[in-house]
Amino acid sequence: MPQPRPATFSIVARDHDTDTVGVAVHSKFISVGSVVPFVSADAGAIATQSFANVAYGPAGLALLRDGESAEAVIEQLTAADDEAASRQVGVIGQDGSVAAFTGDECFDYAGDIQGENYSVQGNILVSEETLTAMAAAFEETTGGLPEKLLAALHAGNDAGGDKRGEQSAAMYIAKPEGGYDGGNDRWVDVRVDDHETPIDELERVFRLYDITLLSRAAPEETRELAGETAQEVSETLAAMGLYDGTPDETFAADEREALEQFRGLNNFENHDLAVIEDALARGWDAASGSGEKRLVNALWHGLSRLDRV
């Protein structure tokens, strides 16, 4: 039976400073995260798409692990594949080597661009501008690898993206012992399988994931909530049924007890209560939304000043 093609745009990239490597991908294709990205902290990252040969993932990672360069990996994978002309693949090794392959039978527009520590590739795109925008965004965005990958997806989509529209997106980043409780290398693993604006939703889910599962360096000093921000936070906690006092511009024991309930309810225990309060104080004005959504968004903005560890 003919198989649907995960026509898409993706980026494979690494951050040498944080020892992270990953893939971010978007497509007009259901659950693209189940098909395209393959990542291992001790090897590198692979994105296989356009009538994807998912065997490229584990086979390519094994070759990278054995010391083959990204270029050699692609040569070996495509040489053994009778349908290579319809495939597209991007590869980056933990050694910094990077390469991509776009088969002659991939649907237009199809192409790829490589730069230092990244490769972007896509097919069935509106135009090449999707790829050039992704490359520029990756190079120009500050912050960690998650921010740079998300910026590349947003830029590619804004420049035209998949000519068929939007449906799913994913981001998968590996880091040695970066997974839950250090038990594996699955540092960031977020997916949106079916959504009208999947990249926006992917970023929302990642921010929640970031607050809940990723660790930050301890701050040298923390701020307490006060003034109008304190009152608005207390009003939000009251609306959630966590605080039964009268919200005002002070934030004392009762308000902190409500904030502690909020912290536990949302599994934010990897941050001390004082760090949670500090993040709200610093991030409230930058946060969008209302109610609990704004609380979570403010936390992410406030924690962003601290390096991930």
Residue frames relative to the residue before (quaternion, step in Angstrom):
aa qw qx qy qz dx dy dz
M 1.0000 0.0000 0.0000 0.0000 0.00 0.00 0.00
P 0.5029 -0.6318 0.4848 0.3361 3.61 -0.99 0.79
Q 0.2874 -0.7590 0.5643 0.1512 3.57 -1.05 0.83
P 0.5027 -0.6295 0.4845 0.3409 3.62 -1.07 0.64
R 0.3883 -0.7225 0.5254 0.2263 3.55 -1.07 0.73
P 0.3130 -0.7297 0.5670 0.2194 3.62 -0.82 0.90
A 0.0526 -0.8041 0.5913 -0.0327 3.54 0.48 1.29
T 0.1276 0.8259 -0.4991 0.2291 3.51 -0.59 1.15
F 0.2227 -0.7055 0.6186 0.2646 3.52 -1.36 -0.22
S 0.0234 -0.8127 0.5796 -0.0555 3.52 -0.99 0.89
I 0.1850 -0.7408 0.6299 0.1420 3.52 -1.40 0.20
V 0.1220 -0.7257 0.6708 0.0925 3.53 -1.10 0.81
A 0.1061 0.8183 -0.5488 0.1340 3.59 -0.81 0.94
R 0.1742 -0.7650 0.6084 0.1193 3.53 -1.31 0.32
D 0.1949 -0.7240 0.6453 0.1464 3.54 -1.34 0.39
H 0.3269 -0.7889 0.4891 0.1775 3.55 -0.19 1.29
D 0.6427 0.5634 -0.3295 0.4012 3.59 0.98 -0.83
T 0.7744 0.3034 -0.1669 0.5295 3.60 1.04 -0.74
D 0.4082 -0.7392 0.4476 0.2944 3.59 1.32 0.12
T 0.4716 0.6528 -0.4484 0.3879 3.56 1.00 0.88
V 0.0354 -0.7738 0.6324 -0.0003 3.54 -1.20 0.63
G 0.1404 0.8403 -0.5087 0.1237 3.58 -0.87 0.81
V 0.3437 -0.6877 0.6055 0.2056 3.47 -1.50 -0.03
A 0.0112 -0.7361 0.6747 0.0529 3.54 -1.20 0.65
V 0.0155 -0.8267 0.5566 -0.0810 3.56 -0.89 0.97
H 0.0575 -0.7647 0.6404 0.0420 3.54 -1.23 0.61
S 0.0913 0.8054 -0.5822 0.0635 3.58 -1.12 0.64
K 0.3945 -0.5987 0.6222 0.3143 3.49 -1.42 0.25
F 0.4945 0.5875 -0.4257 0.4786 3.51 0.55 1.32
I 0.4929 -0.6766 0.4555 0.3031 3.58 -0.83 0.90
S 0.8770 0.0010 -0.0021 0.4804 3.57 -1.05 0.87
V 0.0349 0.8396 -0.5400 0.0475 3.57 0.78 1.02
G 0.6048 0.5850 -0.3562 0.4064 3.59 1.14 -0.54
S 0.6312 0.5261 -0.3369 0.4596 3.58 1.23 -0.29
V 0.7317 0.4269 -0.2172 0.4850 3.58 1.26 -0.29
V 0.7915 0.4283 -0.1951 0.3899 3.57 0.64 -1.15
P 0.8066 0.3586 -0.2101 0.4203 3.67 0.54 -1.02
F 0.0192 0.7453 -0.6660 0.0255 3.51 -1.15 0.88
V 0.0631 0.8207 -0.5563 0.1144 3.57 -0.63 1.13
S 0.0670 0.7686 -0.6354 0.0330 3.55 -1.13 0.71
A 0.5119 -0.6867 0.4256 0.2920 3.57 -0.81 1.04
D 0.7301 0.4220 -0.2513 0.4751 3.61 1.04 -0.64
A 0.7255 0.3995 -0.2344 0.5091 3.58 1.27 0.10
G 0.5842 -0.5404 0.4184 0.4377 3.58 0.50 -1.20
A 0.4907 -0.6437 0.4995 0.3089 3.55 -1.18 -0.58
I 0.0928 -0.7825 0.6156 0.0145 3.54 -1.15 0.81
A 0.0959 -0.7437 0.6585 0.0636 3.55 -1.11 0.83
T 0.0299 -0.8019 0.5964 -0.0167 3.58 -0.63 1.13
Q 0.1052 0.8169 -0.5425 0.1653 3.57 -0.59 1.17
S 0.7270 0.3851 -0.3381 0.4570 3.57 -1.37 0.03
F 0.7431 -0.2765 0.1263 0.5962 3.56 0.21 1.31
A 0.0303 -0.8921 0.4506 0.0111 3.48 1.06 1.05
N 0.2372 -0.7077 0.6471 0.1555 3.49 -1.12 0.80
V 0.2471 -0.8217 0.4931 0.1434 3.59 -0.04 1.27
A 0.5288 0.6108 -0.4201 0.4133 3.60 1.22 -0.22
Y 0.5201 0.6307 -0.4161 0.3981 3.60 1.20 -0.38
G 0.6142 0.5980 -0.3513 0.3764 3.60 1.04 -0.74
P 0.7676 0.3428 -0.2156 0.4968 3.62 0.40 -1.12
A 0.6417 0.5200 -0.3377 0.4514 3.60 0.99 -0.73
G 0.6742 0.4962 -0.2953 0.4605 3.57 0.94 -0.86
L 0.6430 0.5102 -0.3272 0.4682 3.59 0.98 -0.78
A 0.6271 0.5327 -0.3382 0.4567 3.58 1.03 -0.74
L 0.6543 0.5039 -0.3100 0.4710 3.58 1.00 -0.81
L 0.6312 0.5139 -0.3304 0.4779 3.60 0.99 -0.79
R 0.6498 0.5281 -0.3079 0.4517 3.56 0.97 -0.89
D 0.6792 0.4795 -0.2770 0.4817 3.57 1.16 -0.64
G 0.6450 -0.5700 0.3085 0.4048 3.57 1.27 0.10
E 0.4530 0.6722 -0.4676 0.3525 3.60 1.24 0.17
S 0.4766 -0.6509 0.5077 0.3025 3.57 -1.13 0.62
A 0.6698 -0.4840 0.3657 0.4281 3.58 -1.26 0.27
E 0.6396 0.5318 -0.3249 0.4500 3.57 0.99 -0.83
A 0.6758 0.4912 -0.2905 0.4665 3.57 0.93 -0.91
V 0.6055 0.5570 -0.3490 0.4486 3.57 1.06 -0.73
I 0.6814 0.4790 -0.2966 0.4671 3.58 0.84 -0.93
E 0.6281 0.5392 -0.3398 0.4464 3.59 0.95 -0.81
Q 0.7032 0.4636 -0.2771 0.4624 3.57 0.88 -0.91
L 0.6505 0.5221 -0.3224 0.4476 3.59 0.95 -0.81
T 0.7317 0.4317 -0.2488 0.4652 3.58 0.79 -0.99
A 0.6099 0.5624 -0.3599 0.4268 3.60 1.06 -0.63
A 0.7224 0.4295 -0.2383 0.4867 3.58 1.11 -0.65
D 0.6506 0.5242 -0.2860 0.4692 3.58 1.32 0.00
D 0.3620 -0.7595 0.5027 0.1987 3.61 -0.50 1.17
E 0.7398 0.3729 -0.2164 0.5164 3.60 1.19 -0.48
A 0.2145 0.8234 -0.5014 0.1570 3.57 1.20 0.52
A 0.6043 0.5953 -0.3667 0.3820 3.61 1.02 -0.66
S 0.7124 0.4224 -0.2577 0.4977 3.60 1.19 -0.44
R 0.5912 0.5961 -0.3508 0.4149 3.59 1.30 0.01
Q 0.0769 -0.7333 0.6666 0.1093 3.48 -1.43 0.26
V 0.0628 0.8042 -0.5851 0.0839 3.56 -0.93 0.89
G 0.1223 -0.7537 0.6412 0.0770 3.55 -1.16 0.75
V 0.0693 -0.8080 0.5849 -0.0155 3.57 -0.95 0.92
I 0.0447 0.7542 -0.6551 -0.0064 3.55 -1.13 0.75
G 0.2724 -0.7704 0.5577 0.1454 3.53 -0.93 0.91
Q 0.5864 -0.5612 0.4384 0.3859 3.55 -1.21 0.39
D 0.5897 0.5544 -0.3692 0.4567 3.58 1.28 -0.18
G 0.5856 -0.6023 0.3570 0.4085 3.59 1.30 -0.07
S 0.5085 0.6269 -0.4445 0.3884 3.60 1.19 -0.12
V 0.0478 -0.8019 0.5950 -0.0252 3.56 -1.05 0.81
A 0.1295 0.7816 -0.5988 0.1172 3.58 -1.02 0.82
A 0.0857 -0.7762 0.6209 0.0672 3.55 -1.30 0.32
F 0.1719 -0.7573 0.6228 0.0952 3.52 -1.33 0.41
T 0.0377 -0.7685 0.6387 0.0039 3.56 -0.96 0.95
G 0.3384 -0.7811 0.4929 0.1798 3.57 -0.41 1.23
D 0.6240 -0.5875 0.3830 0.3447 3.54 -1.17 0.67
E 0.7134 0.4480 -0.2586 0.4727 3.61 1.15 -0.50
C 0.4010 0.6869 -0.5000 0.3427 3.61 1.23 0.26
F 0.5022 -0.6797 0.4493 0.2897 3.59 -0.98 0.83
D 0.5148 -0.6656 0.4615 0.2809 3.56 -1.02 0.92
Y 0.5964 -0.2801 -0.7502 -0.0545 1.39 -2.08 1.34
A 0.0323 -0.7920 0.6096 0.0088 3.56 -0.99 0.84
G 0.2711 0.7589 -0.5600 0.1922 3.55 -1.02 0.81
D 0.2107 -0.7645 0.5925 0.1413 3.54 -1.31 -0.09
I 0.1324 -0.7616 0.6315 0.0611 3.56 -1.28 0.54
Q 0.1471 -0.7884 0.5921 0.0794 3.55 -1.00 0.89
G 0.0019 -0.7633 0.6460 0.0091 3.53 -1.26 0.61
E 0.7254 -0.3979 0.2962 0.4773 3.55 -1.25 -0.09
N 0.8629 0.0344 -0.0829 0.4973 3.55 -0.69 1.17
Y 0.7854 0.2461 -0.1953 0.5334 3.65 1.06 0.43
S 0.0594 -0.7317 0.6710 0.1039 3.48 -1.45 0.24
V 0.1321 -0.7567 0.6336 0.0919 3.58 -1.07 0.77
Q 0.0181 0.7968 -0.6007 0.0625 3.55 -1.04 0.83
G 0.0985 0.8047 -0.5802 0.0786 3.54 -1.12 0.64
N 0.0932 -0.7743 0.6230 0.0605 3.53 -1.30 0.40
I 0.7802 0.1954 -0.2580 0.5354 3.55 -1.24 0.68
L 0.3077 0.7525 -0.5088 0.2831 3.55 0.95 0.99
V 0.6110 -0.5262 0.4329 0.4028 3.55 -1.25 0.39
S 0.7746 -0.1960 0.1560 0.5808 3.58 0.97 -0.87
E 0.6983 -0.4453 0.3589 0.4304 3.54 -1.36 0.03
E 0.5269 0.6610 -0.4088 0.3440 3.60 1.16 -0.48
T 0.5449 0.6022 -0.4049 0.4202 3.59 1.13 -0.51
L 0.7154 0.4551 -0.2574 0.4635 3.58 0.86 -0.95
T 0.6622 0.4929 -0.3246 0.4617 3.59 0.91 -0.80
A 0.6345 0.5198 -0.3276 0.4689 3.59 1.07 -0.71
M 0.6358 0.5241 -0.3294 0.4610 3.59 1.00 -0.78
A 0.6597 0.5133 -0.3089 0.4536 3.56 0.90 -0.93
A 0.6681 0.4992 -0.3042 0.4603 3.58 0.89 -0.91
A 0.6569 0.5157 -0.3163 0.4499 3.58 0.93 -0.86
F 0.6432 0.5139 -0.3329 0.4597 3.58 0.94 -0.82
E 0.6976 0.4849 -0.2783 0.4481 3.58 0.86 -0.93
E 0.7595 0.4227 -0.2084 0.4484 3.58 0.99 -0.83
T 0.6074 0.5865 -0.3572 0.3993 3.61 1.15 -0.45
T 0.2968 -0.7363 0.5816 0.1773 3.56 -0.98 0.87
G 0.5748 0.5816 -0.4396 0.3717 3.56 -1.26 0.32
G 0.7104 -0.4585 0.3316 0.4186 3.54 -1.30 -0.25
L 0.7429 -0.4018 0.2889 0.4508 3.54 -1.32 0.02
P 0.6291 0.5239 -0.3808 0.4298 3.69 0.87 -0.65
E 0.6605 0.5051 -0.3175 0.4559 3.60 0.91 -0.86
K 0.6704 0.5034 -0.3015 0.4541 3.58 0.96 -0.85
L 0.6557 0.4997 -0.3179 0.4683 3.60 1.00 -0.76
L 0.6588 0.4954 -0.3136 0.4714 3.58 0.94 -0.85
A 0.6296 0.5293 -0.3375 0.4577 3.59 0.98 -0.77
A 0.6404 0.5229 -0.3277 0.4572 3.59 1.01 -0.76
L 0.6483 0.5055 -0.3256 0.4671 3.61 0.96 -0.81
H 0.6545 0.5087 -0.3190 0.4594 3.59 0.86 -0.92
A 0.6767 0.5013 -0.3010 0.4474 3.59 0.87 -0.95
G 0.6533 0.5153 -0.3162 0.4558 3.57 0.96 -0.83
N 0.6659 0.4937 -0.3017 0.4710 3.55 0.96 -0.84
D 0.6566 0.5164 -0.3072 0.4559 3.58 0.96 -0.87
A 0.6839 0.4826 -0.2796 0.4703 3.58 1.15 -0.61
G 0.7651 -0.3136 0.1809 0.5325 3.60 1.25 0.02
G 0.0993 -0.8586 0.4965 0.0797 3.53 0.97 -0.90
D 0.7778 -0.2561 0.2652 0.5091 3.51 -1.26 -0.67
K 0.4309 -0.7365 0.4535 0.2574 3.60 -0.62 1.08
R 0.6434 0.5274 -0.3271 0.4483 3.61 1.22 -0.31
G 0.6556 -0.5016 0.3193 0.4654 3.61 1.24 -0.30
E 0.5770 -0.5882 0.4599 0.3311 3.54 -1.29 -0.46
Q 0.0639 0.8082 -0.5852 0.0127 3.56 -1.18 0.52
S 0.8313 -0.0572 0.0713 0.5483 3.61 0.69 -0.97
A 0.0664 -0.7815 0.6202 0.0160 3.55 -1.30 0.43
A 0.0297 -0.7991 0.6005 -0.0012 3.55 -1.21 0.49
M 0.0652 -0.7567 0.6472 0.0655 3.53 -1.31 0.46
Y 0.0062 0.7893 -0.6097 0.0729 3.55 -0.79 1.10
I 0.0374 0.7977 -0.5957 0.0861 3.57 -0.62 1.20
A 0.1900 -0.7828 0.5856 0.0906 3.55 -0.93 0.94
K 0.0119 0.7578 -0.6515 0.0327 3.52 -1.23 0.72
P 0.5598 -0.6148 0.4119 0.3728 3.63 -0.86 0.81
E 0.8446 -0.0266 -0.0456 0.5328 3.58 -0.76 1.13
G 0.4005 0.7526 -0.4406 0.2812 3.57 1.17 0.54
G 0.5529 0.6401 -0.3845 0.3696 3.59 1.23 -0.22
Y 0.7822 -0.3407 0.2394 0.4634 3.53 -1.35 0.01
D 0.8494 -0.0308 -0.0457 0.5248 3.56 -0.76 1.16
G 0.6266 -0.5881 0.3238 0.3957 3.59 1.18 0.58
G 0.4669 0.7403 -0.3993 0.2729 3.56 1.29 0.12
N 0.7909 0.0528 -0.0628 0.6065 3.61 1.22 -0.21
D 0.6039 -0.5898 0.3972 0.3601 3.61 -1.23 -0.16
R 0.4400 0.7132 -0.4440 0.3172 3.61 1.28 0.18
W 0.0941 -0.8573 0.5056 0.0220 3.57 0.39 1.29
V 0.7772 -0.0023 0.0279 0.6286 3.59 0.90 -0.97
D 0.1361 0.7753 -0.6040 0.1248 3.57 -0.78 1.02
V 0.2195 0.7743 -0.5534 0.2144 3.57 -0.02 1.32
R 0.0431 -0.8014 0.5961 -0.0254 3.54 -1.07 0.87
V 0.1092 -0.7151 0.6829 0.1019 3.49 -1.32 0.54
D 0.2444 -0.8423 0.4677 0.1097 3.56 -0.32 1.24
D 0.8035 -0.0314 0.0530 0.5921 3.62 1.08 -0.62
H 0.2942 0.7521 -0.5259 0.2668 3.58 -0.32 1.23
E 0.5698 -0.6085 0.4288 0.3482 3.58 -1.13 0.62
T 0.7778 0.1067 -0.0559 0.6169 3.59 1.10 -0.73
P 0.1036 -0.8785 0.4612 0.0690 3.59 0.54 1.16
I 0.6404 0.5179 -0.3581 0.4399 3.63 0.99 -0.62
D 0.6213 0.5171 -0.3347 0.4843 3.59 1.02 -0.75
E 0.6761 0.4837 -0.2915 0.4732 3.57 0.93 -0.89
L 0.6099 0.5448 -0.3500 0.4569 3.58 1.05 -0.71
E 0.6604 0.4964 -0.3150 0.4672 3.59 0.94 -0.82
R 0.6318 0.5227 -0.3380 0.4620 3.60 0.99 -0.77
V 0.6725 0.4858 -0.2965 0.4731 3.57 0.88 -0.93
F 0.6416 0.5246 -0.3373 0.4464 3.59 0.96 -0.80
R 0.6476 0.5211 -0.3437 0.4370 3.60 0.89 -0.81
L 0.6409 0.4990 -0.3198 0.4878 3.57 1.02 -0.75
Y 0.6249 0.5298 -0.3154 0.4790 3.57 1.01 -0.84
D 0.6436 0.5463 -0.3065 0.4398 3.57 0.93 -0.96
I 0.6803 0.4858 -0.2847 0.4691 3.58 0.85 -1.00
T 0.7403 0.4651 -0.2271 0.4290 3.54 0.89 -0.98
L 0.8420 0.2681 -0.0782 0.4615 3.57 0.79 -1.02
L 0.7085 0.4329 -0.2720 0.4865 3.61 1.12 -0.46
S 0.3820 -0.7415 0.5151 0.1971 3.55 -1.03 0.84
R 0.2063 -0.7566 0.6111 0.1071 3.53 -1.24 0.63
A 0.5818 -0.5598 0.4542 0.3766 3.54 -1.23 0.48
A 0.5370 -0.6242 0.4574 0.3358 3.59 -1.09 0.68
P 0.4398 -0.7001 0.4868 0.2819 3.61 -0.88 0.84
E 0.5305 -0.6229 0.4670 0.3353 3.56 -1.15 0.57
E 0.7888 -0.0227 0.0140 0.6141 3.57 1.14 -0.59
T 0.2323 -0.7780 0.5718 0.1176 3.56 -1.19 0.58
R 0.3556 -0.7115 0.5682 0.2109 3.53 -1.26 0.57
E 0.3379 -0.7009 0.5827 0.2345 3.54 -1.26 0.46
L 0.5368 -0.6067 0.4752 0.3435 3.56 -1.18 0.55
A 0.1255 0.7774 -0.6056 0.1145 3.54 -1.00 0.86
G 0.7999 0.3408 -0.2215 0.4416 3.53 -1.33 0.24
E 0.8370 -0.1858 0.1470 0.4932 3.53 -1.19 -0.64
T 0.6284 0.5371 -0.3418 0.4470 3.60 1.02 -0.75
A 0.6306 0.5321 -0.3295 0.4589 3.59 0.98 -0.84
Q 0.6682 0.5008 -0.3060 0.4573 3.57 0.92 -0.88
E 0.6756 0.4902 -0.3059 0.4579 3.59 0.90 -0.86
V 0.6276 0.5107 -0.3403 0.4790 3.60 1.04 -0.69
S 0.6564 0.5062 -0.3111 0.4648 3.60 0.94 -0.86
E 0.6316 0.5252 -0.3321 0.4637 3.59 1.02 -0.76
T 0.6457 0.5096 -0.3182 0.4713 3.58 1.02 -0.77
L 0.6544 0.5016 -0.3107 0.4729 3.59 0.94 -0.86
A 0.6337 0.5211 -0.3269 0.4690 3.59 1.07 -0.74
A 0.6559 0.5135 -0.3104 0.4580 3.58 0.96 -0.85
M 0.6680 0.4800 -0.2882 0.4902 3.57 1.21 -0.52
G 0.5118 -0.6708 0.3967 0.3615 3.57 1.31 -0.05
L 0.5245 0.6513 -0.3946 0.3807 3.56 1.25 0.38
Y 0.7695 0.2394 -0.1147 0.5808 3.59 1.24 -0.36
D 0.1244 -0.8286 0.5441 0.0436 3.59 -0.73 1.06
G 0.4698 0.6598 -0.4520 0.3737 3.57 1.22 0.42
T 0.5638 -0.5566 0.4709 0.3882 3.53 -1.33 -0.26
P 0.3683 -0.7594 0.4835 0.2323 3.62 -0.35 1.15
D 0.1122 0.7582 -0.6380 0.0744 3.54 -1.02 0.90
E 0.7189 -0.4838 0.2999 0.3989 3.57 -1.26 -0.15
T 0.5813 0.5206 -0.4052 0.4764 3.58 1.19 0.46
F 0.1278 -0.7664 0.6253 0.0726 3.55 -1.20 0.56
A 0.0926 0.8287 -0.5321 0.1469 3.54 -0.08 1.37
A 0.8515 -0.2024 0.1114 0.4708 3.57 -1.26 -0.47
D 0.6908 0.4794 -0.3014 0.4496 3.61 0.79 -0.93
E 0.6551 0.5035 -0.3123 0.4688 3.56 1.00 -0.82
R 0.6635 0.4953 -0.3104 0.4669 3.59 1.00 -0.78
E 0.5906 0.5462 -0.3678 0.4665 3.57 1.13 -0.55
A 0.6471 0.5005 -0.3114 0.4836 3.58 1.03 -0.79
L 0.6453 0.5096 -0.3200 0.4706 3.58 1.01 -0.79
E 0.6161 0.5365 -0.3386 0.4669 3.58 1.08 -0.70
Q 0.6256 0.5174 -0.3367 0.4770 3.60 1.04 -0.72
F 0.6337 0.5245 -0.3189 0.4708 3.56 1.00 -0.84
R 0.6386 0.5320 -0.3234 0.4523 3.59 0.94 -0.87
G 0.7063 0.4574 -0.2692 0.4684 3.60 0.84 -0.93
L 0.6279 0.5609 -0.3321 0.4252 3.56 1.00 -0.84
N 0.7730 0.3492 -0.1618 0.5043 3.57 1.06 -0.79
N 0.4826 -0.7056 0.4163 0.3097 3.60 1.24 0.29
F 0.3797 0.7284 -0.4823 0.3045 3.56 1.04 0.84
E 0.2819 0.8178 -0.4705 0.1744 3.61 1.18 0.48
N 0.5505 0.6050 -0.4189 0.3943 3.61 1.18 -0.14
H 0.6941 0.3544 -0.2676 0.5665 3.59 1.33 0.04
D 0.4823 -0.6603 0.4919 0.2989 3.58 -0.89 0.94
L 0.6366 -0.5436 0.3805 0.3930 3.55 -1.19 0.55
A 0.6368 0.5269 -0.3348 0.4526 3.60 0.99 -0.76
V 0.6442 0.5047 -0.3188 0.4782 3.60 1.10 -0.71
I 0.6108 0.5357 -0.3415 0.4725 3.59 1.09 -0.72
E 0.6716 0.4857 -0.3023 0.4708 3.59 0.86 -0.92
D 0.6340 0.5306 -0.3240 0.4599 3.58 0.97 -0.83
A 0.6669 0.5076 -0.3062 0.4514 3.58 0.92 -0.92
L 0.6413 0.5063 -0.3275 0.4746 3.59 1.00 -0.75
A 0.6482 0.5225 -0.3239 0.4494 3.58 0.94 -0.85
R 0.7302 0.4295 -0.2381 0.4750 3.58 0.94 -0.86
G 0.7817 0.3995 -0.1846 0.4418 3.57 1.00 -0.79
W 0.4525 0.7359 -0.4356 0.2530 3.58 1.23 -0.29
D 0.7039 0.4797 -0.2864 0.4387 3.59 0.77 -0.96
A 0.6838 0.4819 -0.2862 0.4673 3.59 1.12 -0.60
A 0.5999 0.6186 -0.3464 0.3706 3.57 1.22 -0.45
S 0.3107 -0.7306 0.5807 0.1801 3.54 -1.14 0.73
G 0.6872 0.4913 -0.3537 0.4016 3.55 -1.33 0.14
S 0.3338 -0.7112 0.5765 0.2246 3.51 -1.33 -0.26
G 0.7940 0.3162 -0.2206 0.4700 3.55 -1.31 0.23
E 0.8336 -0.1494 0.1248 0.5169 3.55 -1.10 -0.77
K 0.5882 0.5760 -0.3712 0.4295 3.60 1.07 -0.68
R 0.6765 0.4731 -0.3053 0.4746 3.59 0.94 -0.80
L 0.5913 0.5602 -0.3709 0.4461 3.61 1.03 -0.68
V 0.6913 0.4717 -0.2824 0.4689 3.58 0.82 -1.00
N 0.6577 0.5108 -0.3106 0.4584 3.58 0.94 -0.86
A 0.6446 0.5169 -0.3165 0.4661 3.57 1.02 -0.80
L 0.6131 0.5464 -0.3426 0.4562 3.56 1.02 -0.78
W 0.6690 0.4997 -0.3120 0.4532 3.57 0.86 -0.93
H 0.6618 0.4958 -0.3141 0.4665 3.59 0.89 -0.89
G 0.6914 0.4908 -0.2885 0.4448 3.58 0.89 -0.87
L 0.6753 0.4805 -0.2934 0.4765 3.57 1.06 -0.71
S 0.5582 0.6596 -0.3787 0.3316 3.57 1.16 -0.53
R 0.5746 0.5814 -0.3925 0.4216 3.60 1.18 -0.27
L 0.6741 0.4838 -0.2766 0.4849 3.57 1.26 -0.42
D 0.4838 -0.6715 0.4752 0.2988 3.59 -0.92 0.87
R 0.4454 -0.6413 0.5453 0.3049 3.56 -1.12 0.65
V 0.1291 -0.7896 0.5968 0.0613 3.56 -1.07 0.76
